[in-house]
Amino acid sequence: WYLQFEASKGYAAKADVAIDDFSLSPECFGI
């Protein structure tokens, strides 16, 4: 999951990026 990966690298530093990846990663929901 991109969200987990980005969060591990630095959620606070890349909050916006994490949100973008989350939106671009529907696989997390299994859609």
PyMOL Python script that loads the backbone (N, CA, C, O; Angstrom):
from pymol import cmd

cmd.read_pdbstr("""\
ATOM      1  N   TRP A   1       0.843  -1.206   0.000  1.00  0.00           N
ATOM      2  CA  TRP A   1       0.000   0.000   0.000  1.00  0.00           C
ATOM      3  C   TRP A   1       0.872   1.248   0.000  1.00  0.00           C
ATOM      4  O   TRP A   1       1.801   1.379   0.797  1.00  0.00           O
ATOM      5  N   TYR A   2       0.556   2.143  -0.897  1.00  0.00           N
ATOM      6  CA  TYR A   2       1.331   3.382  -0.980  1.00  0.00           C
ATOM      7  C   TYR A   2       1.192   4.201   0.304  1.00  0.00           C
ATOM      8  O   TYR A   2       2.148   4.822   0.767  1.00  0.00           O
ATOM      9  N   LEU A   3      -0.027   4.188   0.872  1.00  0.00           N
ATOM     10  CA  LEU A   3      -0.268   4.973   2.079  1.00  0.00           C
ATOM     11  C   LEU A   3       0.680   4.544   3.194  1.00  0.00           C
ATOM     12  O   LEU A   3       1.301   5.389   3.839  1.00  0.00           O
ATOM     13  N   GLN A   4       0.794   3.244   3.423  1.00  0.00           N
ATOM     14  CA  GLN A   4       1.683   2.720   4.449  1.00  0.00           C
ATOM     15  C   GLN A   4       3.136   3.072   4.120  1.00  0.00           C
ATOM     16  O   GLN A   4       3.893   3.479   5.001  1.00  0.00           O
ATOM     17  N   PHE A   5       3.522   2.915   2.854  1.00  0.00           N
ATOM     18  CA  PHE A   5       4.895   3.183   2.435  1.00  0.00           C
ATOM     19  C   PHE A   5       5.259   4.649   2.669  1.00  0.00           C
ATOM     20  O   PHE A   5       6.301   4.952   3.251  1.00  0.00           O
ATOM     21  N   GLU A   6       4.400   5.546   2.216  1.00  0.00           N
ATOM     22  CA  GLU A   6       4.646   6.973   2.396  1.00  0.00           C
ATOM     23  C   GLU A   6       4.651   7.331   3.878  1.00  0.00           C
ATOM     24  O   GLU A   6       5.472   8.131   4.327  1.00  0.00           O
ATOM     25  N   ALA A   7       3.741   6.741   4.628  1.00  0.00           N
ATOM     26  CA  ALA A   7       3.656   7.027   6.063  1.00  0.00           C
ATOM     27  C   ALA A   7       4.958   6.629   6.753  1.00  0.00           C
ATOM     28  O   ALA A   7       5.436   7.328   7.647  1.00  0.00           O
ATOM     29  N   SER A   8       5.524   5.507   6.335  1.00  0.00           N
ATOM     30  CA  SER A   8       6.773   5.033   6.934  1.00  0.00           C
ATOM     31  C   SER A   8       7.921   5.994   6.621  1.00  0.00           C
ATOM     32  O   SER A   8       8.767   6.252   7.478  1.00  0.00           O
ATOM     33  N   LYS A   9       7.950   6.522   5.399  1.00  0.00           N
ATOM     34  CA  LYS A   9       9.028   7.432   4.991  1.00  0.00           C
ATOM     35  C   LYS A   9       8.896   8.775   5.699  1.00  0.00           C
ATOM     36  O   LYS A   9       9.897   9.367   6.103  1.00  0.00           O
ATOM     37  N   GLY A  10       7.671   9.253   5.850  1.00  0.00           N
ATOM     38  CA  GLY A  10       7.488  10.544   6.524  1.00  0.00           C
ATOM     39  C   GLY A  10       6.111  11.106   6.232  1.00  0.00           C
ATOM     40  O   GLY A  10       5.948  11.912   5.317  1.00  0.00           O
ATOM     41  N   TYR A  11       5.126  10.690   6.996  1.00  0.00           N
ATOM     42  CA  TYR A  11       3.749  11.147   6.775  1.00  0.00           C
ATOM     43  C   TYR A  11       3.636  12.658   6.997  1.00  0.00           C
ATOM     44  O   TYR A  11       2.959  13.354   6.240  1.00  0.00           O
ATOM     45  N   ALA A  12       4.296  13.152   8.027  1.00  0.00           N
ATOM     46  CA  ALA A  12       4.223  14.575   8.343  1.00  0.00           C
ATOM     47  C   ALA A  12       4.867  15.407   7.231  1.00  0.00           C
ATOM     48  O   ALA A  12       4.373  16.481   6.887  1.00  0.00           O
ATOM     49  N   ALA A  13       5.971  14.907   6.673  1.00  0.00           N
ATOM     50  CA  ALA A  13       6.698  15.643   5.648  1.00  0.00           C
ATOM     51  C   ALA A  13       6.002  15.542   4.294  1.00  0.00           C
ATOM     52  O   ALA A  13       6.091  16.452   3.469  1.00  0.00           O
ATOM     53  N   LYS A  14       5.310  14.426   4.074  1.00  0.00           N
ATOM     54  CA  LYS A  14       4.661  14.221   2.772  1.00  0.00           C
ATOM     55  C   LYS A  14       3.180  13.927   2.947  1.00  0.00           C
ATOM     56  O   LYS A  14       2.658  12.962   2.387  1.00  0.00           O
ATOM     57  N   ALA A  15       2.507  14.765   3.727  1.00  0.00           N
ATOM     58  CA  ALA A  15       1.079  14.562   3.984  1.00  0.00           C
ATOM     59  C   ALA A  15       0.299  14.670   2.678  1.00  0.00           C
ATOM     60  O   ALA A  15      -0.530  13.813   2.372  1.00  0.00           O
ATOM     61  N   ASP A  16       0.567  15.731   1.905  1.00  0.00           N
ATOM     62  CA  ASP A  16      -0.136  15.936   0.639  1.00  0.00           C
ATOM     63  C   ASP A  16       0.173  14.807  -0.340  1.00  0.00           C
ATOM     64  O   ASP A  16      -0.725  14.300  -1.011  1.00  0.00           O
ATOM     65  N   VAL A  17       1.432  14.418  -0.420  1.00  0.00           N
ATOM     66  CA  VAL A  17       1.843  13.350  -1.331  1.00  0.00           C
ATOM     67  C   VAL A  17       1.164  12.045  -0.945  1.00  0.00           C
ATOM     68  O   VAL A  17       0.714  11.291  -1.808  1.00  0.00           O
ATOM     69  N   ALA A  18       1.094  11.785   0.348  1.00  0.00           N
ATOM     70  CA  ALA A  18       0.469  10.554   0.845  1.00  0.00           C
ATOM     71  C   ALA A  18      -0.999  10.527   0.431  1.00  0.00           C
ATOM     72  O   ALA A  18      -1.518   9.490   0.020  1.00  0.00           O
ATOM     73  N   ILE A  19      -1.662  11.680   0.545  1.00  0.00           N
ATOM     74  CA  ILE A  19      -3.075  11.774   0.167  1.00  0.00           C
ATOM     75  C   ILE A  19      -3.228  11.503  -1.324  1.00  0.00           C
ATOM     76  O   ILE A  19      -4.141  10.789  -1.739  1.00  0.00           O
ATOM     77  N   ASP A  20      -2.333  12.076  -2.131  1.00  0.00           N
ATOM     78  CA  ASP A  20      -2.397  11.877  -3.578  1.00  0.00           C
ATOM     79  C   ASP A  20      -2.207  10.404  -3.918  1.00  0.00           C
ATOM     80  O   ASP A  20      -2.960   9.844  -4.715  1.00  0.00           O
ATOM     81  N   ASP A  21      -1.203   9.779  -3.315  1.00  0.00           N
ATOM     82  CA  ASP A  21      -0.936   8.360  -3.565  1.00  0.00           C
ATOM     83  C   ASP A  21      -2.127   7.521  -3.129  1.00  0.00           C
ATOM     84  O   ASP A  21      -2.497   6.555  -3.797  1.00  0.00           O
ATOM     85  N   PHE A  22      -2.718   7.893  -2.014  1.00  0.00           N
ATOM     86  CA  PHE A  22      -3.864   7.149  -1.487  1.00  0.00           C
ATOM     87  C   PHE A  22      -5.016   7.198  -2.491  1.00  0.00           C
ATOM     88  O   PHE A  22      -5.674   6.189  -2.744  1.00  0.00           O
ATOM     89  N   SER A  23      -5.251   8.383  -3.059  1.00  0.00           N
ATOM     90  CA  SER A  23      -6.320   8.555  -4.039  1.00  0.00           C
ATOM     91  C   SER A  23      -6.000   7.798  -5.324  1.00  0.00           C
ATOM     92  O   SER A  23      -6.895   7.268  -5.983  1.00  0.00           O
ATOM     93  N   LEU A  24      -4.715   7.753  -5.673  1.00  0.00           N
ATOM     94  CA  LEU A  24      -4.305   7.088  -6.905  1.00  0.00           C
ATOM     95  C   LEU A  24      -4.090   5.593  -6.701  1.00  0.00           C
ATOM     96  O   LEU A  24      -3.722   4.880  -7.635  1.00  0.00           O
ATOM     97  N   SER A  25      -4.323   5.118  -5.469  1.00  0.00           N
ATOM     98  CA  SER A  25      -4.126   3.696  -5.179  1.00  0.00           C
ATOM     99  C   SER A  25      -5.415   3.033  -4.693  1.00  0.00           C
ATOM    100  O   SER A  25      -5.542   2.732  -3.506  1.00  0.00           O
ATOM    101  N   PRO A  26      -6.370   2.803  -5.593  1.00  0.00           N
ATOM    102  CA  PRO A  26      -7.627   2.134  -5.233  1.00  0.00           C
ATOM    103  C   PRO A  26      -7.402   0.684  -4.859  1.00  0.00           C
ATOM    104  O   PRO A  26      -8.288   0.038  -4.299  1.00  0.00           O
ATOM    105  N   GLU A  27      -6.202   0.160  -5.169  1.00  0.00           N
ATOM    106  CA  GLU A  27      -5.894  -1.238  -4.860  1.00  0.00           C
ATOM    107  C   GLU A  27      -5.963  -1.476  -3.353  1.00  0.00           C
ATOM    108  O   GLU A  27      -6.241  -2.590  -2.911  1.00  0.00           O
ATOM    109  N   CYS A  28      -5.712  -0.442  -2.575  1.00  0.00           N
ATOM    110  CA  CYS A  28      -5.757  -0.586  -1.123  1.00  0.00           C
ATOM    111  C   CYS A  28      -7.151  -1.025  -0.685  1.00  0.00           C
ATOM    112  O   CYS A  28      -7.312  -1.800   0.258  1.00  0.00           O
ATOM    113  N   PHE A  29      -8.159  -0.507  -1.400  1.00  0.00           N
ATOM    114  CA  PHE A  29      -9.537  -0.870  -1.067  1.00  0.00           C
ATOM    115  C   PHE A  29      -9.923  -2.199  -1.698  1.00  0.00           C
ATOM    116  O   PHE A  29     -10.925  -2.806  -1.320  1.00  0.00           O
ATOM    117  N   GLY A  30      -9.123  -2.649  -2.661  1.00  0.00           N
ATOM    118  CA  GLY A  30      -9.421  -3.914  -3.320  1.00  0.00           C
ATOM    119  C   GLY A  30     -10.439  -3.730  -4.432  1.00  0.00           C
ATOM    120  O   GLY A  30     -11.120  -4.677  -4.825  1.00  0.00           O
ATOM    121  N   ILE A  31     -10.540  -2.498  -4.940  1.00  0.00           N
ATOM    122  CA  ILE A  31     -11.509  -2.220  -6.018  1.00  0.00           C
ATOM    123  C   ILE A  31     -10.947  -2.722  -7.344  1.00  0.00           C
ATOM    124  O   ILE A  31     -11.598  -2.590  -8.380  1.00  0.00           O
TER     125      ILE A  31
END
""", "prot")
cmd.dss("prot")
cmd.show_as("cartoon", "prot")
cmd.util.cbc("prot")
cmd.orient("prot")
